[in-house]
């Protein structure tokens, strides 16, 4: 049986945690890039787009933080409701 056939119970919590942390890091890096662009944005549509993008990233980061805080079992339940 290969790894793709394993159900959710067979998932490695540490691997899930590492993936979550990497995802958070990517989101934070993206927010940093948007922040830098926002400092130089001179028009309303650009500012609005960048601010909205940062808000979406913040919402995702909040959800990921809640998953980490809840622990492996509860985190998967939170992910399923998102």
C-alpha positions as CSV (number, residue, x, y, z in Angstrom):
1,X,0.0,0.0,0.0
2,X,1.5,3.4,-0.9
3,X,1.4,6.6,1.1
4,X,-1.5,8.0,-1.0
5,X,-3.9,5.3,0.3
6,X,-3.5,6.2,3.9
7,X,-6.5,7.8,5.6
8,X,-6.4,11.0,7.7
9,X,-5.7,8.9,10.9
10,X,-2.4,7.8,9.4
11,X,-1.0,11.3,8.9
12,X,2.1,12.4,10.7
13,X,1.2,15.3,13.1
14,X,4.8,16.6,12.9
15,X,4.7,16.7,9.1
16,X,1.4,18.5,9.3
17,X,2.9,21.0,11.7
18,X,5.9,21.6,9.5
19,X,3.6,22.1,6.5
20,X,1.5,24.6,8.5
21,X,4.6,26.5,9.6
22,X,5.9,26.7,6.1
23,X,2.6,27.9,4.8
24,X,2.5,30.6,7.5
25,X,6.1,31.6,6.5
26,X,5.0,31.9,2.9
27,X,2.0,34.0,3.9
28,X,4.1,36.3,6.1
29,X,6.7,36.8,3.3
30,X,3.8,37.6,0.9
31,X,2.4,40.1,3.4
32,X,5.9,41.7,3.7
33,X,6.1,42.1,-0.1
34,X,2.6,43.6,-0.2
35,X,3.6,46.0,2.6
36,X,6.7,47.1,0.7
37,X,4.6,47.7,-2.4
38,X,2.0,49.5,-0.4
39,X,4.6,52.0,0.8
40,X,5.2,53.0,-2.8
41,X,1.6,52.7,-4.2
42,X,0.4,56.0,-5.4
43,X,-3.1,55.3,-6.6
44,X,-6.3,54.1,-4.8
45,X,-6.9,50.9,-6.8
46,X,-3.3,49.6,-6.1
47,X,-3.6,50.5,-2.4
48,X,-7.0,48.8,-2.2
49,X,-5.8,45.6,-3.9
50,X,-2.6,45.4,-1.7
51,X,-4.6,46.0,1.5
52,X,-7.2,43.4,0.5
53,X,-4.5,40.9,-0.3
54,X,-2.9,41.5,3.1
55,X,-6.2,41.0,4.9
56,X,-6.8,37.7,3.1
57,X,-3.3,36.6,4.2
58,X,-4.0,37.7,7.7
59,X,-7.2,35.7,7.8
60,X,-5.3,32.6,6.6
61,X,-2.6,33.1,9.2
62,X,-5.1,33.5,11.9
63,X,-6.8,30.2,10.9
64,X,-3.4,28.4,10.8
65,X,-2.5,29.8,14.3
66,X,-5.8,28.6,15.7
67,X,-5.0,25.1,14.2
68,X,-1.6,25.1,15.9
69,X,-3.0,26.3,19.2
70,X,-5.8,23.6,19.1
71,X,-3.4,20.7,18.5
72,X,-3.3,18.0,15.8
73,X,-6.8,16.5,16.3
74,X,-8.7,19.7,16.8
75,X,-6.6,21.5,14.1
76,X,-7.8,19.0,11.5
77,X,-11.4,19.7,12.6
78,X,-10.9,23.4,12.2
79,X,-9.4,22.9,8.8
80,X,-12.4,20.9,7.7
81,X,-14.8,23.8,8.7
82,X,-12.8,26.5,6.9
